[in-house]
Amino acid sequence: MTTIDTETGTSFGPELLIQLPGGRRRALLEDRLRERVRDGTLPARSRLPSSRALSDDLGVSRRLVVEAYAQLLAEGYLVSRQGAGTFVAKTAGVPDGVPPPSAVSALRFDFFPGAPDLASFPRALWLRALREVLRTAPPSAFAYPDARGAPELRLALAAYLRRVRGVVVEPDALVICAGATQGLALLGRALAHRGTRSVAVEDPGLPPHRAVLEYAGLEVRGARVDDEGVCVEELSAQAVLCTPAHQCPTGVVLSPRRRAALVQWARAGGIVIEDDYDAEFRYDRAPLGALQGLAPDRVVYLGTASKTLAPGLRLGWLALPATLLDAVVEAKVLDDLGSSTIEQLALARLIETAAYDRHLRKARRRNRARRDALIGAIARSLPQAHLSGISAGLHALVRLPRAVDAGQLLIDAARRSVGVYPLTLHMIDPPSATDSLVLGYAGLSEPAIREGIRRLSEVLETL
């Protein structure tokens, strides 16, 4: 195996696997290099290692590598520049018009719900925190981590959650996980292990969450949602997953009457899983404390940095009752031995220095401006539509004046480079027609929101 840096030609970059078993090694090397060029592993204009470096890596003579390079030069796969090295030819590799396997077609106006503005990730703050962590962290920070999470982050996070969300939790009752999805998976396995057989999920709700809980071995049942939130009186499971602060995807807030009923249901023996996925973003309403603060011994609090910072960080957390803590920690140990310590310490640093709060204030102002742009665009281009769920979060529910075929809507909108998400995508038993759309706005600029809604109105006129 040799390691090729396509920019500098050194042997310290991305790895390129080349194996030369016994036999005609020069022919084998030529074949392997051709394959790497054809499949795009070695893209056009990328630099190959020197013949000396490659021969050392492969344990073959330099002459063999020189002759193989010469053959591919003659065939047009490679070009040689005096004093610069050997490169993949511009015309070699994947044919024009055929994207590499990793290419993903992007919609220009994608209203994907729940996605933050990735372009506004606080790179400078994060880099500063990482530098400080790497400068001051003891050698033990690079050992196998505590499966519960770095003590520094659990301490900072417990204080933050008490201050901002009213969560009643001590650092030892927090478990840091690789995003909310892993947190839910760990919790699902822990519940199943202790004898819980069924869990209710909001309908409509998040399909990935249903899949995670089913995979953990739980029977998943739908729980109807109305204008007051989840219908507690209809629950028929041992546990329930819900989004009280901003129901996903309808955006309704669990009413005070329902909050009291849900706490009473939990105290009678049920377990509530509170997914507090975007509660930091509120615009036209007073702060609403977490449900967990009313019954910390019966409510599991699930939080994440995916909406506040970026989903690529894979940082989430569970605030657990004592009855579930050991089982979840055991599941975490068996899953991955613990999450990356350095990123946890960086997040702890942001929280401790109030940089996290400052970032959230900026993000809240930006998201509010984009929400207002969506309200204005709907009023202009879809005046008969009705918006709801707009007082908080990163998405809104758009009620259309009439139902349309959901599949055809997706196809026609994509042709205009618009990504829309019918409410039916969130339903357990979806109908073919939809009269509501779940539109995220945080990841689009204000002009893009206006243009995307204008295009959407043209699509709806043709259906």
C-alpha positions in Angstrom: 0.0 0.0 0.0 1.3 3.5 -0.8 0.1 6.8 0.4 -0.2 9.5 -2.2 -0.8 13.2 -1.6 -2.4 14.4 -4.9 -1.4 18.0 -4.2 2.2 17.8 -3.2 3.3 14.4 -4.4 4.6 13.4 -0.9 3.9 10.2 0.7 1.9 11.7 3.6 -1.5 12.3 2.2 -4.6 10.3 1.4 -4.0 6.6 1.1 -4.1 4.7 -2.2 -4.2 0.9 -1.8 -2.0 -0.8 -4.3 -1.2 -4.5 -3.8 1.4 -6.3 -6.0 1.4 -10.0 -5.3 4.0 -12.2 -6.9 4.1 -12.5 -10.7 4.4 -9.8 -13.4 4.7 -6.8 -11.0 5.2 -4.1 -13.6 2.0 -5.2 -15.5 0.1 -5.4 -12.2 1.3 -1.9 -11.2 0.2 -0.5 -14.6 -3.2 -2.1 -14.2 -3.7 -0.8 -10.7 -2.8 2.7 -11.7 -5.1 2.6 -14.7 -7.9 1.5 -12.5 -7.3 4.3 -10.0 -7.4 6.8 -12.8 -10.5 5.4 -14.5 -12.6 5.2 -11.3 -11.6 8.7 -10.2 -9.6 7.6 -7.2 -6.7 9.5 -8.8 -8.5 12.5 -10.3 -7.3 14.6 -13.3 -4.4 16.9 -12.5 -3.5 15.0 -9.3 0.1 14.5 -8.7 1.7 11.0 -8.3 4.6 10.2 -5.9 8.1 10.3 -7.3 9.3 7.0 -8.7 11.7 6.7 -5.8 9.0 7.2 -3.1 6.6 4.8 -4.8 9.3 2.1 -5.2 10.1 2.5 -1.5 6.5 2.2 -0.5 5.9 -0.9 -2.6 9.2 -2.6 -1.9 10.0 -2.9 -5.6 12.8 -1.6 -7.8 12.8 2.0 -8.9 13.3 0.9 -12.5 10.0 -1.1 -12.4 8.1 2.1 -11.3 9.9 4.2 -14.0 8.9 1.7 -16.7 5.3 1.6 -15.5 5.0 5.4 -15.5 6.5 5.5 -19.0 3.9 3.1 -20.3 1.0 5.1 -18.8 2.6 8.3 -20.2 2.6 6.7 -23.6 -1.0 5.7 -23.3 -2.1 9.2 -22.3 -3.1 8.5 -18.7 -0.2 10.5 -17.2 1.7 13.6 -18.1 5.2 14.6 -17.0 6.3 18.1 -16.2 10.0 18.8 -16.1 11.1 19.6 -12.6 7.5 19.3 -11.3 6.7 15.6 -11.4 4.2 13.2 -12.8 0.5 14.0 -13.0 -2.8 12.4 -14.1 -3.7 13.8 -17.5 -6.6 16.3 -17.7 -8.5 14.1 -20.1 -8.0 10.9 -18.1 -10.3 9.5 -15.4 -14.1 9.7 -15.2 -15.7 10.7 -18.5 -17.4 14.1 -18.7 -21.0 14.1 -17.5 -20.5 11.1 -15.2 -20.3 12.3 -11.6 -18.0 10.5 -9.2 -19.7 8.1 -6.8 -19.7 10.6 -3.9 -21.4 13.4 -5.9 -24.8 14.5 -4.6 -27.2 16.5 -6.7 -28.1 19.7 -4.7 -31.3 21.7 -4.9 -30.8 25.4 -5.0 -33.8 26.1 -2.9 -33.9 23.3 -0.4 -36.4 23.9 2.5 -35.2 20.9 4.4 -36.8 21.2 7.9 -34.5 21.4 11.0 -31.3 22.1 9.2 -29.2 25.0 10.7 -27.2 27.5 8.7 -24.1 25.5 8.1 -22.3 28.5 6.6 -22.6 30.3 9.9 -20.8 27.7 12.0 -18.6 29.7 14.4 -15.3 28.5 12.9 -13.2 31.1 14.7 -14.8 30.4 18.1 -14.5 26.6 17.6 -10.8 26.9 16.4 -9.9 29.1 19.4 -11.6 26.6 21.8 -9.8 23.7 20.1 -6.4 25.4 20.4 -7.0 26.2 24.0 -8.0 22.6 24.7 -5.0 21.2 22.9 -2.7 23.6 24.7 -3.9 22.9 28.2 -5.4 19.3 28.1 -3.4 16.8 30.1 -2.1 13.6 28.4 -5.0 11.7 30.0 -7.4 13.5 27.7 -6.1 11.4 24.8 -6.8 8.1 26.6 -9.9 6.0 26.2 -12.7 8.3 27.4 -15.2 8.1 30.2 -18.2 6.4 28.5 -20.5 9.0 30.2 -18.6 11.8 28.6 -15.8 14.2 29.6 -16.4 15.5 33.2 -15.7 19.0 32.1 -18.5 19.0 29.5 -21.0 17.3 31.8 -20.3 19.9 34.5 -20.6 22.8 32.1 -23.7 21.3 30.4 -25.5 20.6 33.7 -25.1 24.2 34.7 -26.2 25.4 31.2 -29.3 23.2 31.1 -30.4 24.3 34.6 -29.9 28.0 33.7 -31.4 28.0 30.2 -33.9 25.1 30.1 -34.8 24.5 33.7 -33.5 20.9 33.5 -32.9 19.4 37.0 -29.8 17.3 36.5 -26.4 16.7 38.1 -23.3 16.1 36.0 -23.2 12.4 37.0 -26.7 11.9 35.5 -25.6 13.2 32.0 -24.4 10.9 29.2 -22.7 12.5 26.2 -23.5 10.7 22.9 -22.8 11.0 19.2 -25.9 13.1 18.4 -29.5 12.7 19.5 -29.9 9.7 17.2 -27.3 7.6 19.1 -28.8 8.9 22.4 -32.2 7.6 21.4 -30.7 4.3 20.2 -28.9 3.8 23.6 -32.0 4.7 25.5 -34.1 2.3 23.4 -31.8 -0.6 24.1 -31.7 0.3 27.8 -35.5 0.4 28.0 -35.9 -2.9 26.1 -33.3 -4.5 28.4 -35.2 -3.5 31.5 -38.5 -4.9 30.2 -40.1 -2.0 28.4 -41.9 -3.5 25.4 -43.7 -0.6 23.8 -43.1 3.1 23.1 -45.5 5.7 21.6 -44.2 8.3 19.1 -46.0 11.4 17.9 -47.8 11.0 14.7 -46.8 13.0 12.7 -43.2 12.8 13.9 -39.7 12.0 12.8 -39.5 8.7 10.8 -35.8 8.1 11.7 -36.8 8.1 15.4 -39.4 5.5 14.8 -36.8 3.4 12.9 -34.2 3.7 15.7 -36.7 2.6 18.4 -37.9 -0.3 16.4 -34.3 -1.4 15.7 -33.7 -1.3 19.5 -36.4 -4.0 19.8 -39.4 -1.9 20.9 -42.9 -2.0 19.6 -43.6 1.5 18.2 -47.1 2.9 18.3 -48.5 6.1 17.0 -49.7 8.9 19.3 -52.1 11.4 17.7 -51.1 15.1 17.8 -53.6 18.0 17.7 -53.5 21.7 18.3 -52.5 21.1 22.0 -49.7 18.7 21.2 -49.7 14.9 21.8 -53.0 13.5 23.0 -52.0 12.1 26.4 -55.3 10.6 27.1 -54.9 8.2 24.1 -51.4 6.9 25.1 -51.3 3.1 25.1 -47.6 2.3 25.6 -45.1 2.1 28.5 -43.0 5.0 27.2 -43.6 8.0 24.9 -41.2 10.1 22.8 -42.5 13.7 22.4 -41.4 17.2 21.5 -43.2 19.4 24.0 -41.5 22.8 23.3 -42.0 22.8 19.5 -43.7 19.7 18.2 -41.9 18.2 15.2 -43.1 18.8 12.6 -46.4 20.7 13.3 -44.7 23.3 15.5 -47.5 23.3 18.2 -46.5 23.8 21.8 -47.7 21.2 24.4 -50.5 23.1 26.3 -50.3 23.5 30.1 -53.2 21.1 30.5 -51.5 18.5 28.4 -48.1 19.1 30.2 -49.8 18.4 33.6 -51.5 15.3 32.2 -48.3 14.0 30.7 -46.5 14.4 34.0 -49.3 12.6 35.8 -49.2 9.8 33.2 -45.4 9.5 33.8 -45.8 9.4 37.6 -48.3 6.6 37.2 -45.6 4.4 35.7 -44.8 5.7 32.3 -41.5 7.0 30.9 -41.4 10.2 28.9 -38.6 10.9 26.4 -38.4 14.7 25.9 -36.7 15.5 22.6 -35.7 19.2 23.1 -34.2 19.5 19.6 -34.6 23.2 18.8 -35.9 24.9 22.0 -33.0 27.5 22.0 -34.6 29.2 19.0 -37.7 31.2 20.0 -38.9 34.5 18.5 -42.4 35.6 19.6 -43.0 33.8 22.8 -41.6 33.7 26.4 -39.1 31.0 27.3 -40.7 27.6 28.1 -39.0 25.4 30.6 -38.3 21.7 29.8 -40.9 19.2 30.9 -38.1 17.3 32.6 -37.9 19.9 35.3 -41.4 18.9 36.5 -40.6 15.2 36.9 -36.9 14.5 36.6 -37.3 10.9 37.9 -39.7 10.0 35.1 -38.6 12.1 32.2 -35.5 11.5 30.1 -34.2 14.8 28.5 -32.6 14.4 25.1 -30.6 17.4 23.7 -28.2 18.0 20.8 -25.8 20.5 19.3 -26.9 19.6 15.8 -29.2 22.6 15.5 -27.3 25.1 17.6 -23.8 24.4 16.1 -23.8 21.7 13.3 -24.9 18.1 12.9 -21.4 17.1 11.7 -20.1 17.5 15.2 -22.1 14.6 16.4 -22.6 15.9 19.9 -25.8 15.1 21.9 -26.7 14.4 25.6 -29.1 12.5 27.8 -30.2 13.7 31.2 -31.3 10.4 32.9 -33.3 9.3 35.9 -31.2 7.1 38.3 -33.2 4.0 37.2 -31.9 4.2 33.7 -28.5 5.6 34.1 -26.5 2.4 34.5 -28.2 0.7 31.6 -27.6 3.6 29.2 -23.9 3.8 30.3 -23.5 0.1 29.7 -25.1 0.5 26.2 -22.7 3.3 25.5 -19.7 1.3 26.5 -20.8 -1.6 24.3 -21.5 0.8 21.4 -18.3 2.8 21.1 -16.5 3.1 24.5 -17.3 6.8 24.6 -17.4 9.9 22.4 -14.4 11.9 21.2 -13.0 13.8 24.2 -11.4 16.7 22.3 -14.7 17.9 20.8 -16.4 17.6 24.1 -13.7 19.7 25.8 -14.1 22.3 23.0 -17.8 22.6 23.6 -17.3 22.8 27.3 -14.9 25.7 26.7 -17.5 27.5 24.6 -20.1 27.1 27.3 -17.8 28.1 30.2 -16.7 31.3 28.4 -20.3 32.3 27.4 -19.2 32.1 23.7 -21.9 29.5 23.2 -24.5 32.0 24.5 -23.2 34.8 22.2 -23.3 32.4 19.2 -26.9 31.5 20.0 -28.0 35.1 20.2 -26.5 35.8 16.8 -28.1 32.7 15.4 -31.5 33.6 16.9 -31.4 37.0 15.2 -30.4 35.5 11.9 -33.0 32.8 12.0 -35.7 35.2 13.0 -34.9 37.4 9.9 -35.2 34.3 7.7 -38.5 33.2 9.3 -39.8 36.7 8.6 -38.7 36.4 5.0 -40.6 33.2 4.8 -43.7 34.8 6.2 -43.5 37.7 3.7 -42.8 35.3 0.8 -45.8 33.2 1.6 -48.0 36.3 1.9 -46.9 37.5 -1.5 -46.7 34.2 -3.5 -49.2 32.0 -1.7 -51.7 34.4 -0.1 -54.3 31.7 0.5 -51.9 29.5 2.5 -51.8 29.5 6.3 -48.6 29.5 8.4 -48.3 28.0 11.8 -45.6 26.9 14.2 -43.6 30.0 13.5 -43.0 31.3 17.0 -39.9 29.1 17.5 -37.7 26.6 15.9 -36.2 26.3 12.4 -39.2 25.3 10.3 -42.8 26.3 9.7 -45.9 24.4 8.7 -47.6 25.7 5.6 -51.3 24.8 5.2 -52.2 24.9 1.5 -55.7 26.0 0.3 -56.3 22.5 -1.2 -54.7 19.1 -1.2 -52.3 18.1 -4.0 -50.7 14.8 -5.0 -47.6 14.6 -2.7 -45.4 12.5 -5.1 -46.1 14.8 -8.1 -45.4 17.8 -6.0 -42.0 16.5 -5.0 -41.1 15.7 -8.7 -42.3 19.0 -10.1 -40.7 21.1 -7.3 -37.4 19.3 -7.8 -37.5 20.1 -11.5 -37.5 23.7 -10.5 -34.6 23.0 -8.0 -36.9 23.4 -5.0 -36.9 21.0 -2.1 -40.2 20.7 -0.3 -41.4 18.3 2.4 -45.0 17.3 2.6 -46.4 16.7 6.1 -47.3 13.2 4.9 -43.6 12.3 4.9 -43.8 12.4 8.7 -46.9 10.2 9.1 -47.0 6.6 10.0 -49.7 5.8 7.6 -49.5 8.6 5.0 -52.2 9.3 2.4 -51.2 10.0 -1.2 -52.4 13.6 -1.1 -51.2 16.4 1.2 -52.5 19.8 2.1 -49.5 20.8 4.3 -45.8 21.4 3.8 -43.0 21.4 6.4 -40.6 24.1 5.3 -37.2 24.8 7.0 -35.8 28.3 6.5 -32.6 28.5 8.6 -30.3 27.1 5.9 -31.5 29.5 3.1 -30.7 33.2 2.6 -33.6 35.6 2.6 -33.4 36.2 -1.2 -33.3 32.4 -1.7 -36.4 32.0 0.5 -38.3 34.5 -1.6 -37.3 32.9 -4.9 -37.9 29.4 -3.7 -41.4 30.2 -2.5 -42.1 32.0 -5.8 -41.1 28.9 -7.7 -43.2 26.7 -5.4 -46.2 28.9 -6.1 -45.7 28.2 -9.8 -45.5 24.4 -9.1 -48.7 24.5 -7.1 -50.5 26.4 -9.9 -49.8 23.5 -12.3 -51.0 20.7 -10.0 
